[in-house]
Amino acid sequence: MNPTTFSRTLAGLALLLASSACRSDAPQAPSPAPAANRTADLLARIEAERGDAACDTEAQCHSIGIGNKACGGPERYMAWSSKNNDGTHLRALVAEHAAARRADDAKAGMASTCSFVTDPGATCSAGHCVLRAAGAGPGGMAPVAR
């Protein structure tokens, strides 16, 4: 083998080795879900835990603050029923969601109106717990100014 052929072969092998080192067939770990997906997932789990909020009496109806305003306090309220649910898991999900919202707000440097909104309470209407507040949105949730 002459020196030129040997040099070219050696250079080709070095190039092949270098290019194969750059490629990875190993599976990549999934990136963590964005914070918005996490809070949306928690909110969906809260709604599922709440269910249809069926009630027979007003005593079975309760309200709970959802989310977290940057200055503190909930973003909105939701009516729920203790007819078929003691609320333990619901409260845990709500606390987890509020913590996630606090983390989102801190990361984004979120500001708030810092307004305080009183819990509207809940009542039994047509067999379902609903908020007492006028203008309660669909699903028994009343938005609170952020």
PyMOL commands that place a pseudoatom at each C-alpha (Angstrom):
pseudoatom trace, name=CA, resn=MET, resi=1, chain=A, elem=C, hetatm=0, pos=[0.000, 0.000, 0.000]
pseudoatom trace, name=CA, resn=ASN, resi=2, chain=A, elem=C, hetatm=0, pos=[1.487, 3.323, -0.967]
pseudoatom trace, name=CA, resn=PRO, resi=3, chain=A, elem=C, hetatm=0, pos=[1.615, 6.214, 1.566]
pseudoatom trace, name=CA, resn=THR, resi=4, chain=A, elem=C, hetatm=0, pos=[-1.100, 8.254, -0.212]
pseudoatom trace, name=CA, resn=THR, resi=5, chain=A, elem=C, hetatm=0, pos=[-3.614, 5.386, -0.167]
pseudoatom trace, name=CA, resn=PHE, resi=6, chain=A, elem=C, hetatm=0, pos=[-2.780, 4.616, 3.456]
pseudoatom trace, name=CA, resn=SER, resi=7, chain=A, elem=C, hetatm=0, pos=[-3.291, 8.286, 4.439]
pseudoatom trace, name=CA, resn=ARG, resi=8, chain=A, elem=C, hetatm=0, pos=[-6.621, 8.428, 2.629]
pseudoatom trace, name=CA, resn=THR, resi=9, chain=A, elem=C, hetatm=0, pos=[-7.788, 5.172, 4.218]
pseudoatom trace, name=CA, resn=LEU, resi=10, chain=A, elem=C, hetatm=0, pos=[-6.752, 6.383, 7.663]
pseudoatom trace, name=CA, resn=ALA, resi=11, chain=A, elem=C, hetatm=0, pos=[-8.493, 9.742, 7.102]
pseudoatom trace, name=CA, resn=GLY, resi=12, chain=A, elem=C, hetatm=0, pos=[-11.630, 7.952, 5.906]
pseudoatom trace, name=CA, resn=LEU, resi=13, chain=A, elem=C, hetatm=0, pos=[-11.680, 5.702, 8.970]
pseudoatom trace, name=CA, resn=ALA, resi=14, chain=A, elem=C, hetatm=0, pos=[-11.197, 8.702, 11.266]
pseudoatom trace, name=CA, resn=LEU, resi=15, chain=A, elem=C, hetatm=0, pos=[-14.051, 10.542, 9.548]
pseudoatom trace, name=CA, resn=LEU, resi=16, chain=A, elem=C, hetatm=0, pos=[-16.296, 7.467, 9.796]
pseudoatom trace, name=CA, resn=LEU, resi=17, chain=A, elem=C, hetatm=0, pos=[-15.473, 7.049, 13.473]
pseudoatom trace, name=CA, resn=ALA, resi=18, chain=A, elem=C, hetatm=0, pos=[-16.096, 10.735, 14.197]
pseudoatom trace, name=CA, resn=SER, resi=19, chain=A, elem=C, hetatm=0, pos=[-19.433, 10.805, 12.382]
pseudoatom trace, name=CA, resn=SER, resi=20, chain=A, elem=C, hetatm=0, pos=[-20.690, 7.628, 14.064]
pseudoatom trace, name=CA, resn=ALA, resi=21, chain=A, elem=C, hetatm=0, pos=[-19.883, 9.077, 17.489]
pseudoatom trace, name=CA, resn=CYS, resi=22, chain=A, elem=C, hetatm=0, pos=[-22.265, 11.975, 16.796]
pseudoatom trace, name=CA, resn=ARG, resi=23, chain=A, elem=C, hetatm=0, pos=[-25.260, 9.736, 16.183]
pseudoatom trace, name=CA, resn=SER, resi=24, chain=A, elem=C, hetatm=0, pos=[-27.256, 8.256, 19.017]
pseudoatom trace, name=CA, resn=ASP, resi=25, chain=A, elem=C, hetatm=0, pos=[-29.932, 5.633, 18.565]
pseudoatom trace, name=CA, resn=ALA, resi=26, chain=A, elem=C, hetatm=0, pos=[-30.682, 5.578, 22.279]
pseudoatom trace, name=CA, resn=PRO, resi=27, chain=A, elem=C, hetatm=0, pos=[-34.249, 6.655, 23.088]
pseudoatom trace, name=CA, resn=GLN, resi=28, chain=A, elem=C, hetatm=0, pos=[-34.507, 10.156, 24.419]
pseudoatom trace, name=CA, resn=ALA, resi=29, chain=A, elem=C, hetatm=0, pos=[-36.211, 10.703, 27.756]
pseudoatom trace, name=CA, resn=PRO, resi=30, chain=A, elem=C, hetatm=0, pos=[-39.467, 12.612, 27.322]
pseudoatom trace, name=CA, resn=SER, resi=31, chain=A, elem=C, hetatm=0, pos=[-39.225, 16.204, 28.375]
pseudoatom trace, name=CA, resn=PRO, resi=32, chain=A, elem=C, hetatm=0, pos=[-41.359, 17.172, 31.352]
pseudoatom trace, name=CA, resn=ALA, resi=33, chain=A, elem=C, hetatm=0, pos=[-44.802, 18.502, 30.502]
pseudoatom trace, name=CA, resn=PRO, resi=34, chain=A, elem=C, hetatm=0, pos=[-45.037, 22.273, 30.395]
pseudoatom trace, name=CA, resn=ALA, resi=35, chain=A, elem=C, hetatm=0, pos=[-46.505, 23.856, 33.510]
pseudoatom trace, name=CA, resn=ALA, resi=36, chain=A, elem=C, hetatm=0, pos=[-49.662, 24.829, 31.637]
pseudoatom trace, name=CA, resn=ASN, resi=37, chain=A, elem=C, hetatm=0, pos=[-50.313, 21.179, 30.814]
pseudoatom trace, name=CA, resn=ARG, resi=38, chain=A, elem=C, hetatm=0, pos=[-49.779, 20.202, 34.441]
pseudoatom trace, name=CA, resn=THR, resi=39, chain=A, elem=C, hetatm=0, pos=[-52.232, 22.751, 35.796]
pseudoatom trace, name=CA, resn=ALA, resi=40, chain=A, elem=C, hetatm=0, pos=[-54.756, 21.913, 33.064]
pseudoatom trace, name=CA, resn=ASP, resi=41, chain=A, elem=C, hetatm=0, pos=[-54.416, 18.217, 33.891]
pseudoatom trace, name=CA, resn=LEU, resi=42, chain=A, elem=C, hetatm=0, pos=[-54.934, 18.923, 37.589]
pseudoatom trace, name=CA, resn=LEU, resi=43, chain=A, elem=C, hetatm=0, pos=[-57.987, 21.051, 36.828]
pseudoatom trace, name=CA, resn=ALA, resi=44, chain=A, elem=C, hetatm=0, pos=[-59.431, 18.224, 34.717]
pseudoatom trace, name=CA, resn=ARG, resi=45, chain=A, elem=C, hetatm=0, pos=[-58.819, 15.810, 37.597]
pseudoatom trace, name=CA, resn=ILE, resi=46, chain=A, elem=C, hetatm=0, pos=[-60.547, 18.230, 39.988]
pseudoatom trace, name=CA, resn=GLU, resi=47, chain=A, elem=C, hetatm=0, pos=[-63.569, 18.410, 37.670]
pseudoatom trace, name=CA, resn=ALA, resi=48, chain=A, elem=C, hetatm=0, pos=[-63.656, 14.610, 37.390]
pseudoatom trace, name=CA, resn=GLU, resi=49, chain=A, elem=C, hetatm=0, pos=[-63.459, 14.208, 41.178]
pseudoatom trace, name=CA, resn=ARG, resi=50, chain=A, elem=C, hetatm=0, pos=[-66.243, 16.762, 41.597]
pseudoatom trace, name=CA, resn=GLY, resi=51, chain=A, elem=C, hetatm=0, pos=[-68.441, 14.810, 39.217]
pseudoatom trace, name=CA, resn=ASP, resi=52, chain=A, elem=C, hetatm=0, pos=[-71.987, 16.046, 38.710]
pseudoatom trace, name=CA, resn=ALA, resi=53, chain=A, elem=C, hetatm=0, pos=[-72.232, 17.450, 42.268]
pseudoatom trace, name=CA, resn=ALA, resi=54, chain=A, elem=C, hetatm=0, pos=[-75.585, 15.724, 42.812]
pseudoatom trace, name=CA, resn=CYS, resi=55, chain=A, elem=C, hetatm=0, pos=[-77.489, 16.768, 45.926]
pseudoatom trace, name=CA, resn=ASP, resi=56, chain=A, elem=C, hetatm=0, pos=[-80.716, 16.125, 47.788]
pseudoatom trace, name=CA, resn=THR, resi=57, chain=A, elem=C, hetatm=0, pos=[-80.331, 18.948, 50.306]
pseudoatom trace, name=CA, resn=GLU, resi=58, chain=A, elem=C, hetatm=0, pos=[-78.424, 22.207, 50.616]
pseudoatom trace, name=CA, resn=ALA, resi=59, chain=A, elem=C, hetatm=0, pos=[-76.418, 20.708, 53.501]
pseudoatom trace, name=CA, resn=GLN, resi=60, chain=A, elem=C, hetatm=0, pos=[-74.647, 18.473, 50.962]
pseudoatom trace, name=CA, resn=CYS, resi=61, chain=A, elem=C, hetatm=0, pos=[-73.394, 21.475, 48.958]
pseudoatom trace, name=CA, resn=HIS, resi=62, chain=A, elem=C, hetatm=0, pos=[-70.056, 23.163, 49.573]
pseudoatom trace, name=CA, resn=SER, resi=63, chain=A, elem=C, hetatm=0, pos=[-67.791, 25.581, 47.748]
pseudoatom trace, name=CA, resn=ILE, resi=64, chain=A, elem=C, hetatm=0, pos=[-64.042, 25.362, 47.363]
pseudoatom trace, name=CA, resn=GLY, resi=65, chain=A, elem=C, hetatm=0, pos=[-61.493, 27.866, 46.066]
pseudoatom trace, name=CA, resn=ILE, resi=66, chain=A, elem=C, hetatm=0, pos=[-59.661, 26.788, 42.914]
pseudoatom trace, name=CA, resn=GLY, resi=67, chain=A, elem=C, hetatm=0, pos=[-56.281, 28.039, 41.695]
pseudoatom trace, name=CA, resn=ASN, resi=68, chain=A, elem=C, hetatm=0, pos=[-54.161, 30.754, 43.191]
pseudoatom trace, name=CA, resn=LYS, resi=69, chain=A, elem=C, hetatm=0, pos=[-53.993, 34.483, 42.551]
pseudoatom trace, name=CA, resn=ALA, resi=70, chain=A, elem=C, hetatm=0, pos=[-50.522, 36.016, 42.544]
pseudoatom trace, name=CA, resn=CYS, resi=71, chain=A, elem=C, hetatm=0, pos=[-51.337, 37.987, 45.723]
pseudoatom trace, name=CA, resn=GLY, resi=72, chain=A, elem=C, hetatm=0, pos=[-52.968, 34.956, 47.338]
pseudoatom trace, name=CA, resn=GLY, resi=73, chain=A, elem=C, hetatm=0, pos=[-56.454, 33.551, 47.457]
pseudoatom trace, name=CA, resn=PRO, resi=74, chain=A, elem=C, hetatm=0, pos=[-58.274, 31.463, 44.863]
pseudoatom trace, name=CA, resn=GLU, resi=75, chain=A, elem=C, hetatm=0, pos=[-58.813, 32.414, 41.230]
pseudoatom trace, name=CA, resn=ARG, resi=76, chain=A, elem=C, hetatm=0, pos=[-62.388, 31.113, 41.304]
pseudoatom trace, name=CA, resn=TYR, resi=77, chain=A, elem=C, hetatm=0, pos=[-64.769, 28.948, 43.294]
pseudoatom trace, name=CA, resn=MET, resi=78, chain=A, elem=C, hetatm=0, pos=[-66.406, 25.641, 42.499]
pseudoatom trace, name=CA, resn=ALA, resi=79, chain=A, elem=C, hetatm=0, pos=[-69.479, 24.001, 44.003]
pseudoatom trace, name=CA, resn=TRP, resi=80, chain=A, elem=C, hetatm=0, pos=[-69.209, 20.350, 45.027]
pseudoatom trace, name=CA, resn=SER, resi=81, chain=A, elem=C, hetatm=0, pos=[-71.383, 17.815, 46.811]
pseudoatom trace, name=CA, resn=SER, resi=82, chain=A, elem=C, hetatm=0, pos=[-70.710, 15.642, 49.837]
pseudoatom trace, name=CA, resn=LYS, resi=83, chain=A, elem=C, hetatm=0, pos=[-73.609, 13.338, 48.935]
pseudoatom trace, name=CA, resn=ASN, resi=84, chain=A, elem=C, hetatm=0, pos=[-71.295, 10.685, 47.454]
pseudoatom trace, name=CA, resn=ASN, resi=85, chain=A, elem=C, hetatm=0, pos=[-67.873, 12.144, 48.278]
pseudoatom trace, name=CA, resn=ASP, resi=86, chain=A, elem=C, hetatm=0, pos=[-66.277, 13.290, 51.543]
pseudoatom trace, name=CA, resn=GLY, resi=87, chain=A, elem=C, hetatm=0, pos=[-64.041, 15.753, 49.657]
pseudoatom trace, name=CA, resn=THR, resi=88, chain=A, elem=C, hetatm=0, pos=[-60.703, 14.408, 50.931]
pseudoatom trace, name=CA, resn=HIS, resi=89, chain=A, elem=C, hetatm=0, pos=[-59.281, 13.618, 47.498]
pseudoatom trace, name=CA, resn=LEU, resi=90, chain=A, elem=C, hetatm=0, pos=[-60.863, 16.741, 46.007]
pseudoatom trace, name=CA, resn=ARG, resi=91, chain=A, elem=C, hetatm=0, pos=[-59.160, 18.951, 48.610]
pseudoatom trace, name=CA, resn=ALA, resi=92, chain=A, elem=C, hetatm=0, pos=[-55.815, 17.256, 47.957]
pseudoatom trace, name=CA, resn=LEU, resi=93, chain=A, elem=C, hetatm=0, pos=[-56.131, 17.883, 44.211]
pseudoatom trace, name=CA, resn=VAL, resi=94, chain=A, elem=C, hetatm=0, pos=[-57.163, 21.501, 44.827]
pseudoatom trace, name=CA, resn=ALA, resi=95, chain=A, elem=C, hetatm=0, pos=[-54.111, 22.030, 47.070]
pseudoatom trace, name=CA, resn=GLU, resi=96, chain=A, elem=C, hetatm=0, pos=[-51.826, 20.486, 44.441]
pseudoatom trace, name=CA, resn=HIS, resi=97, chain=A, elem=C, hetatm=0, pos=[-53.368, 22.690, 41.730]
pseudoatom trace, name=CA, resn=ALA, resi=98, chain=A, elem=C, hetatm=0, pos=[-52.935, 25.830, 43.869]
pseudoatom trace, name=CA, resn=ALA, resi=99, chain=A, elem=C, hetatm=0, pos=[-49.272, 24.952, 44.476]
pseudoatom trace, name=CA, resn=ALA, resi=100, chain=A, elem=C, hetatm=0, pos=[-48.747, 24.462, 40.736]
pseudoatom trace, name=CA, resn=ARG, resi=101, chain=A, elem=C, hetatm=0, pos=[-50.384, 27.832, 40.009]
pseudoatom trace, name=CA, resn=ARG, resi=102, chain=A, elem=C, hetatm=0, pos=[-48.187, 29.515, 42.658]
pseudoatom trace, name=CA, resn=ALA, resi=103, chain=A, elem=C, hetatm=0, pos=[-45.115, 28.017, 40.991]
pseudoatom trace, name=CA, resn=ASP, resi=104, chain=A, elem=C, hetatm=0, pos=[-46.332, 29.167, 37.553]
pseudoatom trace, name=CA, resn=ASP, resi=105, chain=A, elem=C, hetatm=0, pos=[-46.944, 32.692, 38.858]
pseudoatom trace, name=CA, resn=ALA, resi=106, chain=A, elem=C, hetatm=0, pos=[-43.552, 32.873, 40.570]
pseudoatom trace, name=CA, resn=LYS, resi=107, chain=A, elem=C, hetatm=0, pos=[-41.754, 31.645, 37.457]
pseudoatom trace, name=CA, resn=ALA, resi=108, chain=A, elem=C, hetatm=0, pos=[-43.613, 34.111, 35.219]
pseudoatom trace, name=CA, resn=GLY, resi=109, chain=A, elem=C, hetatm=0, pos=[-43.368, 37.035, 37.662]
pseudoatom trace, name=CA, resn=MET, resi=110, chain=A, elem=C, hetatm=0, pos=[-47.173, 37.289, 37.556]
pseudoatom trace, name=CA, resn=ALA, resi=111, chain=A, elem=C, hetatm=0, pos=[-48.891, 40.291, 39.107]
pseudoatom trace, name=CA, resn=SER, resi=112, chain=A, elem=C, hetatm=0, pos=[-52.443, 40.373, 40.458]
pseudoatom trace, name=CA, resn=THR, resi=113, chain=A, elem=C, hetatm=0, pos=[-55.256, 42.768, 41.230]
pseudoatom trace, name=CA, resn=CYS, resi=114, chain=A, elem=C, hetatm=0, pos=[-54.886, 41.656, 44.865]
pseudoatom trace, name=CA, resn=SER, resi=115, chain=A, elem=C, hetatm=0, pos=[-58.648, 41.964, 45.229]
pseudoatom trace, name=CA, resn=PHE, resi=116, chain=A, elem=C, hetatm=0, pos=[-60.307, 39.855, 47.897]
pseudoatom trace, name=CA, resn=VAL, resi=117, chain=A, elem=C, hetatm=0, pos=[-63.402, 37.966, 46.861]
pseudoatom trace, name=CA, resn=THR, resi=118, chain=A, elem=C, hetatm=0, pos=[-65.648, 36.354, 49.429]
pseudoatom trace, name=CA, resn=ASP, resi=119, chain=A, elem=C, hetatm=0, pos=[-66.510, 32.688, 49.017]
pseudoatom trace, name=CA, resn=PRO, resi=120, chain=A, elem=C, hetatm=0, pos=[-70.016, 32.713, 47.481]
pseudoatom trace, name=CA, resn=GLY, resi=121, chain=A, elem=C, hetatm=0, pos=[-71.102, 29.459, 49.105]
pseudoatom trace, name=CA, resn=ALA, resi=122, chain=A, elem=C, hetatm=0, pos=[-73.147, 26.775, 47.387]
pseudoatom trace, name=CA, resn=THR, resi=123, chain=A, elem=C, hetatm=0, pos=[-76.748, 25.668, 47.289]
pseudoatom trace, name=CA, resn=CYS, resi=124, chain=A, elem=C, hetatm=0, pos=[-78.722, 22.715, 45.933]
pseudoatom trace, name=CA, resn=SER, resi=125, chain=A, elem=C, hetatm=0, pos=[-80.650, 23.627, 42.796]
pseudoatom trace, name=CA, resn=ALA, resi=126, chain=A, elem=C, hetatm=0, pos=[-82.457, 21.098, 40.604]
pseudoatom trace, name=CA, resn=GLY, resi=127, chain=A, elem=C, hetatm=0, pos=[-80.536, 18.244, 42.219]
pseudoatom trace, name=CA, resn=HIS, resi=128, chain=A, elem=C, hetatm=0, pos=[-77.058, 19.719, 41.694]
pseudoatom trace, name=CA, resn=CYS, resi=129, chain=A, elem=C, hetatm=0, pos=[-74.823, 21.899, 43.839]
pseudoatom trace, name=CA, resn=VAL, resi=130, chain=A, elem=C, hetatm=0, pos=[-74.243, 25.331, 42.316]
pseudoatom trace, name=CA, resn=LEU, resi=131, chain=A, elem=C, hetatm=0, pos=[-72.550, 28.490, 43.515]
pseudoatom trace, name=CA, resn=ARG, resi=132, chain=A, elem=C, hetatm=0, pos=[-74.760, 31.157, 45.037]
pseudoatom trace, name=CA, resn=ALA, resi=133, chain=A, elem=C, hetatm=0, pos=[-72.904, 33.901, 43.159]
pseudoatom trace, name=CA, resn=ALA, resi=134, chain=A, elem=C, hetatm=0, pos=[-74.766, 35.604, 40.333]
pseudoatom trace, name=CA, resn=GLY, resi=135, chain=A, elem=C, hetatm=0, pos=[-73.198, 34.880, 36.976]
pseudoatom trace, name=CA, resn=ALA, resi=136, chain=A, elem=C, hetatm=0, pos=[-71.634, 31.559, 37.947]
pseudoatom trace, name=CA, resn=GLY, resi=137, chain=A, elem=C, hetatm=0, pos=[-70.117, 30.044, 34.841]
pseudoatom trace, name=CA, resn=PRO, resi=138, chain=A, elem=C, hetatm=0, pos=[-70.814, 26.610, 33.407]
pseudoatom trace, name=CA, resn=GLY, resi=139, chain=A, elem=C, hetatm=0, pos=[-69.770, 23.743, 35.619]
pseudoatom trace, name=CA, resn=GLY, resi=140, chain=A, elem=C, hetatm=0, pos=[-70.583, 25.683, 38.771]
pseudoatom trace, name=CA, resn=MET, resi=141, chain=A, elem=C, hetatm=0, pos=[-67.444, 27.832, 38.667]
pseudoatom trace, name=CA, resn=ALA, resi=142, chain=A, elem=C, hetatm=0, pos=[-67.413, 31.571, 39.178]
pseudoatom trace, name=CA, resn=PRO, resi=143, chain=A, elem=C, hetatm=0, pos=[-64.340, 33.387, 37.861]
pseudoatom trace, name=CA, resn=VAL, resi=144, chain=A, elem=C, hetatm=0, pos=[-62.527, 35.795, 40.145]
pseudoatom trace, name=CA, resn=ALA, resi=145, chain=A, elem=C, hetatm=0, pos=[-60.614, 38.835, 38.849]
pseudoatom trace, name=CA, resn=ARG, resi=146, chain=A, elem=C, hetatm=0, pos=[-56.924, 38.006, 38.624]
for i in range(1, 146): cmd.bond("trace and resi %d" % i, "trace and resi %d" % (i + 1))
show_as sticks, trace
zoom trace
